[in-house]
């Protein structure tokens, strides 16, 4: 029998999606589920984006340029300038989601067995992208006790070896909702310049920043032009997860030329989705104001309700729409599966993402879950009540 590659065997299952069969079975058995496990916003996609596709008069759905259409990239460049991010259209390569942008970045700057340092917990698919690229993740642990702030810069320095090629952050963070300050970004900038590394910043949640805070991009930091790589996507910003359009941005010309070779190998990003994404850039600011207000209300409701449960510790997010909660359980994988298989309150249960999969250090985060507050406040209150009742039963 043919064998599967070692890389394939080592590829981690998604902690977000691996419980889907249990959820499907629960629904078949008549249960209703509050889905807290996945960052699929329930916010409506801007009508302007949908309309652009409907009104397109394309006769042949042809390839676009490998780096994305010039018109779309120019419009992205204009959009970034509103945030004091000054990049030209040829500093941008359009990709099939932020996921492909990360894969292109990994492939362009790292060889097999090279290392990348990532503060954990981190977006679970970073583990998958690293495995697919033959790259080793070197984690530096951030802690719930200080809201998952940047670990001391000395902790990064201790981990740097001749094989280290980059540091990767998500800002604001998935799964923590933490927003890195300008001072924290500057500390990272100093260390990557000192050791001649790349700093990759996954900034797909840029618009979702709360409490009067301001997002500071790696692309705004002077002197980082050769080191900074920004990853972006339309998925969360415009609630367009299914469009699968993202981009990689850098002022490092050699890097962009290398990324373009990877882009050429897969031919082009999706043409219709680029039309929708280009139109979405005309979404009025009022859309984001309303969405942010909604997420702040949801966050405040969720945190308030979680804090009422004895034994639960929760970090307060400053951005994105996730939080990490520490539960009085030994293994959140078992607990999450038990919720779907064996527990309900009046026929309703919840689906959460066990947080162990957001770490690469073995045994860390096993008593934590990630909650995506992408449901309406009333649903969040009901969901947290189910969690409270479930913990009473599970721990007895």
C-alpha positions in Angstrom: 0.0 0.0 0.0 1.4 3.5 -0.9 2.5 5.5 2.1 1.5 9.0 3.2 4.3 11.6 3.6 5.7 12.4 7.0 4.6 15.9 6.3 1.1 14.7 5.7 1.1 12.6 8.9 2.4 15.5 10.9 -0.2 18.0 9.5 -2.3 19.0 12.5 -6.1 18.8 12.5 -7.9 22.1 13.0 -8.9 22.5 16.6 -11.7 24.7 15.2 -13.1 22.2 12.8 -12.3 18.7 14.2 -15.4 18.7 16.3 -17.7 19.2 13.3 -18.8 15.5 13.0 -19.9 15.6 16.7 -21.9 18.8 16.0 -23.5 17.3 13.0 -24.5 14.3 15.0 -25.9 16.5 17.7 -28.1 18.4 15.2 -29.3 15.0 13.8 -30.3 14.1 17.3 -32.4 17.3 17.5 -30.1 19.6 19.4 -29.7 23.3 18.6 -26.1 24.6 18.8 -24.7 28.0 19.6 -21.5 28.1 17.4 -18.8 29.9 19.4 -16.0 27.9 17.8 -15.3 29.7 14.5 -14.7 33.3 13.4 -17.5 33.4 10.8 -19.1 36.8 11.5 -22.9 37.0 11.3 -22.5 40.6 10.1 -23.9 41.2 6.6 -21.4 41.6 3.7 -21.6 45.1 2.3 -24.2 45.2 -0.5 -21.9 47.1 -2.7 -19.6 44.1 -3.0 -22.4 41.6 -3.8 -23.9 44.1 -6.3 -20.6 44.5 -8.1 -20.5 40.8 -8.9 -24.1 40.8 -10.0 -23.6 43.7 -12.3 -20.4 42.6 -13.9 -20.6 42.1 -17.6 -18.0 39.4 -18.0 -18.3 37.2 -21.1 -15.2 35.1 -20.3 -14.2 34.5 -16.7 -10.5 34.7 -17.4 -7.3 34.6 -15.3 -6.3 37.8 -13.6 -2.7 38.9 -13.3 -0.8 36.6 -10.9 -0.2 39.5 -8.5 -3.9 40.6 -8.7 -5.4 43.2 -11.0 -3.6 46.5 -11.2 -6.8 48.4 -10.5 -7.5 46.5 -7.3 -4.0 46.8 -6.0 -4.0 50.6 -6.7 -7.3 50.9 -4.8 -5.8 48.8 -1.9 -2.9 51.2 -1.8 -5.2 54.1 -1.5 -7.2 52.4 1.3 -4.0 51.8 3.3 -3.0 55.5 3.0 -6.0 56.3 5.2 -4.2 54.4 8.0 -0.9 56.1 7.4 0.4 53.0 5.6 2.2 54.4 2.6 2.7 51.6 0.1 2.6 51.5 -3.7 0.4 49.1 -5.7 3.5 47.1 -6.7 4.3 46.5 -3.0 1.2 44.3 -3.0 0.5 40.8 -4.2 -3.1 39.7 -4.1 -3.6 36.1 -2.8 -6.2 33.5 -2.3 -7.1 34.5 1.3 -4.6 35.5 4.0 -3.8 31.8 4.2 -2.0 31.8 0.8 -0.2 35.0 1.7 1.2 33.3 4.8 2.2 30.3 2.7 3.9 32.5 0.1 5.7 34.4 2.9 7.0 31.2 4.5 8.1 29.8 1.2 9.9 33.0 0.2 11.9 33.5 3.4 12.5 30.1 4.9 14.0 26.7 3.9 13.3 23.3 5.3 14.1 23.2 9.1 14.4 27.0 9.4 12.7 28.5 12.4 10.0 31.1 13.1 9.3 32.5 16.5 5.6 33.0 17.3 4.0 34.3 20.6 1.5 31.7 21.6 -1.4 31.1 21.8 -1.6 31.8 18.1 -3.9 31.2 15.1 -3.9 27.4 14.9 -3.3 27.3 11.2 0.2 28.8 11.7 1.1 25.3 12.8 -0.3 23.9 9.6 1.4 26.4 7.4 4.7 25.7 9.1 4.3 22.0 8.7 3.4 22.4 5.0 6.5 24.5 4.5 8.8 22.2 6.5 9.5 25.0 9.0 9.8 24.7 12.8 7.7 26.9 15.0 9.5 28.1 18.1 6.9 29.4 20.6 7.3 32.0 23.2 4.5 31.9 25.7 2.3 34.8 26.5 0.0 34.5 29.6 -3.6 35.0 30.4 -2.6 36.7 33.7 -1.4 39.8 31.8 -4.0 39.6 29.0 -1.6 37.9 26.6 0.7 41.0 26.2 3.9 40.7 24.3 6.4 38.4 26.2 9.6 40.1 27.4 11.9 40.8 24.5 14.6 38.9 26.3 12.4 35.8 25.9 12.6 36.2 22.1 16.3 36.9 22.1 17.0 33.6 24.0 15.3 31.7 21.2 17.1 33.1 18.2 19.5 30.7 16.5 21.3 30.7 13.1 18.1 29.0 11.7 15.7 31.7 12.9 14.4 33.6 9.9 11.3 35.5 11.2 9.0 36.5 14.1 5.3 36.2 13.4 2.6 38.1 15.2 -1.2 38.5 14.8 -2.3 42.1 15.6 -5.0 42.3 16.9 -4.7 38.7 17.9 -6.6 35.5 17.0 -7.3 33.8 19.4 -6.6 36.3 22.2 -8.0 39.6 21.0 -4.8 41.3 22.2 -3.8 44.5 20.5 0.0 45.2 20.4 0.9 48.7 21.3 3.2 51.0 19.2 5.9 50.4 21.9 5.6 46.6 21.6 5.9 46.8 17.8 9.0 49.0 18.1 10.6 46.5 20.5 10.0 43.8 17.9 11.3 46.1 15.2 14.5 46.6 17.1 15.1 42.9 17.6 14.5 41.9 13.9 16.8 44.7 12.7 19.5 43.6 15.3 19.4 40.0 14.2 18.5 40.6 10.5 15.2 38.8 10.6 11.8 39.3 9.0 8.8 40.5 11.0 5.5 39.1 9.7 2.4 40.8 11.0 -1.0 39.2 10.3 -3.2 42.3 10.4 -6.5 41.0 9.1 -8.5 42.4 12.1 -7.1 45.9 11.8 -10.5 47.6 11.8 -11.7 45.8 14.9 -10.0 47.9 17.7 -11.9 49.0 20.8 -11.9 51.3 23.8 -10.3 54.2 22.0 -7.1 52.3 21.1 -5.3 52.7 17.8 -3.9 50.0 15.6 -0.2 50.5 14.8 1.0 48.6 11.7 4.5 47.2 11.1 4.3 49.0 7.8 4.2 52.4 9.7 7.5 51.7 11.5 10.3 53.7 9.9 13.5 51.8 9.1 11.7 48.4 8.8 11.2 48.5 5.1 13.4 45.5 4.4 12.1 43.5 7.3 8.3 44.0 7.5 5.8 41.7 5.8 2.1 42.5 6.3 -0.6 39.8 5.8 -4.1 41.0 5.1 -7.5 39.7 4.0 -11.1 40.9 3.2 -12.6 37.9 5.1 -13.3 39.6 8.5 -13.1 43.2 7.5 -16.1 43.0 5.1 -17.6 39.7 6.4 -16.5 38.1 3.1 -14.8 34.9 4.4 -16.0 33.0 1.3 -14.4 35.4 -1.2 -10.9 34.0 -0.4 -9.1 37.2 -1.2 -6.1 38.4 0.8 -2.8 40.0 0.1 0.9 40.2 1.1 2.4 43.6 1.4 6.1 44.5 1.7 8.5 47.3 0.6 11.3 44.7 0.2 11.5 44.4 -3.6 13.4 41.2 -3.6 10.8 39.6 -1.4 7.9 40.8 -3.5 9.7 39.4 -6.7 10.1 36.1 -4.9 6.4 36.0 -3.7 5.4 36.8 -7.3 7.1 33.6 -8.5 5.0 31.6 -6.1 1.9 33.5 -7.2 2.7 32.8 -10.9 3.0 29.1 -10.1 -0.7 29.0 -8.9 -1.7 31.3 -11.9 -4.0 33.9 -10.4 -6.2 34.8 -7.4 -10.0 34.5 -8.0 -11.3 37.0 -10.6 -14.9 37.4 -9.4 -13.9 37.7 -5.8 -11.4 40.5 -6.7 -14.3 42.4 -8.3 -16.3 42.1 -5.1 -13.2 43.0 -3.0 -12.4 46.1 -5.0 -16.0 47.3 -4.7 -16.0 46.6 -0.9 -13.2 49.2 -0.6 -15.9 51.8 -1.1 -17.8 50.7 2.0 -18.6 53.8 4.0 -17.0 54.3 7.4 -20.4 54.2 9.0 -20.4 50.4 8.3 -17.3 49.9 10.4 -18.6 52.3 13.1 -21.7 50.2 13.4 -19.9 46.9 13.3 -17.4 48.0 16.0 -20.1 49.2 18.2 -21.8 45.8 17.9 -18.7 43.9 18.7 -17.9 46.1 21.7 -21.4 45.4 23.0 -21.0 41.7 22.4 -17.5 41.6 24.0 -18.7 43.4 27.1 -21.7 41.1 27.4 -19.6 38.0 27.0 -16.9 39.0 29.4 -19.4 40.1 32.0 -21.3 36.8 31.8 -18.2 34.7 31.9 -16.9 36.5 35.0 -20.0 35.4 36.8 -19.0 31.7 36.6 -16.9 30.5 39.5 -13.5 29.2 38.5 -13.5 30.8 35.0 -10.7 33.2 34.2 -11.1 35.3 31.0 -8.8 37.8 29.3 -10.4 41.0 28.0 -9.8 41.5 24.3 -8.8 44.9 22.9 -9.6 44.0 19.3 -10.7 41.3 16.9 -13.7 39.2 18.1 -12.2 36.4 20.1 -11.3 35.7 23.7 -9.6 33.0 25.6 -11.3 31.6 28.7 -9.6 29.3 31.3 -12.0 26.7 32.6 -12.0 24.6 35.8 -11.5 21.4 33.6 -8.4 19.3 32.9 -9.0 18.8 29.2 -11.1 21.2 27.1 -11.0 18.8 24.1 -12.9 16.2 26.1 -15.2 18.9 27.6 -16.0 20.3 24.1 -16.8 16.9 22.7 -18.9 16.0 25.8 -20.9 19.3 25.3 -21.9 18.1 21.9 -22.5 14.4 22.7 -23.9 14.4 26.2 -25.2 17.8 27.3 -27.9 20.2 26.6 -30.2 22.7 28.3 -33.7 22.4 26.9 -32.3 20.9 23.7 -29.6 23.5 23.3 -25.8 23.2 23.6 -22.7 25.0 22.6 -19.7 24.4 20.3 -16.3 25.9 21.5 -12.8 25.7 20.2 -10.4 23.9 22.6 -7.4 26.2 23.0 -4.7 23.5 23.2 -4.6 23.6 19.4 -3.6 27.3 19.5 -0.3 26.4 21.2 2.6 24.4 19.9 4.1 23.8 23.3 2.8 20.4 24.4 0.5 20.3 27.3 -0.1 24.1 27.4 -3.6 25.6 27.2 -5.4 22.3 27.8 -7.8 23.9 30.2 -8.6 26.8 27.9 -11.1 27.5 25.2 -11.4 30.1 22.5 -14.8 31.8 22.1 -15.7 33.8 19.0 -18.3 36.4 19.9 -19.8 36.4 16.4 -23.4 35.8 17.7 -25.9 38.4 18.9 -25.9 39.4 22.6 -29.0 37.4 23.4 -27.4 34.2 22.0 -24.1 34.9 23.9 -26.0 35.2 27.2 -27.8 31.9 26.5 -24.5 30.2 25.4 -22.7 31.3 28.6 -25.5 30.0 30.7 -25.2 26.7 29.0 -21.5 26.7 29.7 -22.2 27.5 33.4 -24.7 24.6 33.8 -22.4 22.3 31.8 -19.5 22.9 34.2 -21.7 22.0 37.2 -22.5 18.7 35.7 -19.1 17.9 34.1 -17.2 18.5 37.3 -19.5 16.3 39.5 
